[in-house]
Amino acid sequence: MKEFSQFILFLFVLCIGACSPKTAPEPVKEEPVTNQVPTKQDPENPCTTFSDLPTVERDEVETAYVLYKDLVKQKKYKEAFPYWEKAYYGAPASNGRVKYQFDDGVAIYTEMHRVEQDPAKKKIYVDSVMSIYNKRMECFGGEAYIQGRKAFDYYYKFKDIVSLEEIYTMFKMNFDVNGKKADYFVVNPFTKILADRIIAKEISYEEGRKYAKLIEKTVAYGLKNCKGTLCESWQIINDYAPARLESLQGIDDFYDCEYYTDKYYERYLNDPTNCDAINLVGRRLKRGGCLDTDENLMAVTAAYKEYCYVEPALGDVGEGNKAYQNGQYNEAIAFFESYVASVDDPLEKSKYEHVISQIYYGDLKNFPKARRYALLAAEHRPNWGEPYLLIGKLYASSGPLCGSGRGWNSQVVTWAAIDKFAYAKKIDPSVTAEANKWINQYSQYMPKREDIFQRRIKVGDSFKVPCWIQENTKVRTSN
């Protein structure tokens, strides 16, 4: 059963493979304070600086720096290129301190790559970008940062030039050197590649756990210590990376006792008599393999016996409930499936198909399977709104899976979600209050009018939501 669940989870990730973070925070480019070339020198730089040049040549190179920078600001990359070449090759280290000339060179060659049709020339432009990164590293060091920049560009801008394994290794170096202070722009793409490699079993669970934990520490550190505009970038990261890592809870034996304790035990402490909290925390700790002698699990178990214990049912349902309480989700599903197959009553079938759907959604994080069982539950019990509410939540929760957590790819999922909430209350008035709550909550996250205008679509147009959802809907806006 574990092997089957791993295979299903692998298929799920293949389904959302195209749903990687389409947008991620771009590395911040260093800008000069004024339009004048700084003149204070650092004689220790190993690369050529202004002070290394004869007076006449120095004046020409400094002038080239000013001229190209004006053109780059206007995004006139073609006109800027000859001036940038003179500046860069004349004094690659500028005054020995500033580094923006490297970012500008990368921007120029990246634009050349974008508009070029000849594959051979495109490859030359990519090589030029990487050469600029290497020169920056020679002049100013910072290998981990440069490896992160290279990996970012390969992943988002220069597809299929190097393998994902090479990109993964570059990103990993940034984390190995910087730890929880890893550069912000590496976090989302590294999280995506890491999760994919874990599920495909291309790296060990031990390695996967190591970097998953490090990513969570990095996000927490970044949010706590960010300043200015970088805080918005860290919030975008926080909308994506933790949810993507949380989806790995669906893999048996991946996260350990420490992970589940750190993530869930506080919920019990905050509400120690609430059975929802007690049951959830108990299941999670057991799924992480916490021993019966673990003091946290002992406390939760005692609370369960005092406040939440009910006499177990018999047969497959009883065994399913028992497995579920022990955090054995796939085993629980197997028992519930067996029960569904054994009964003729459509209401009983529907009830436990809905239970299976909830396990796939809340515990195994397998959204396609959750939708499948929700639809089966709806089929066996017509005019029941609960399964469609669940499907709406699945869609609404797919922002981090289908995009960066923000932006177009993450926003359009709300259209499909709201469709399901609306349908739920249409067929089942008893769920109207809850459906309206979700509709009001997610309507604010729909794309804005300017977003659809940029894509040359308009309100009322038909639109097929991509990623794993693949449903037709209508275009709407939040304003």
Secondary structure, 3 states (H helix, E strand, C coil): CHHHHHHHHHHHHHHCHHHCCCCCCCCCCCCCCCCCCCCCCCCCCCCCCHHHCCHHHHHHHHHHHHHHHHHHHCCCHHHHHHHHHHHHHHCCCCCCCCCHHHHHHHHHHHHHHHHCCCHHHHHHHHHHHHHHHHHHHHHHCCHHHHHHHHHHHHHHCCCCCCCHHHHHHHHHHHHHHHHHHCCHHHHHHHHHHHHHHHHCCCCCHHHHHHHHHHHHHHHHHHHHHCCCCHHHHHHHHHHHHHHHHHHHHHCCCCCCHHHHHHHHHHHHHHCCCCHHHHHHHHHHHHHCCCCCCCHHHHHHHHHHHHHHCCCCCCHHHHHHHHHHHCCCHHHHHHHHHHHHHHCCCHHHHHHHHHHHHHHHHHCCCCHHHHHHHHHHHHHHCCCCCHHHHHHHHHHHCCHHHHCCCCCHHHHCHHHHHHHHHHHHHHHCHHHHHHHHHHHHHHHCCCCCHHHHHHCCCCCCCEEEECCCCCEEEECCCCC
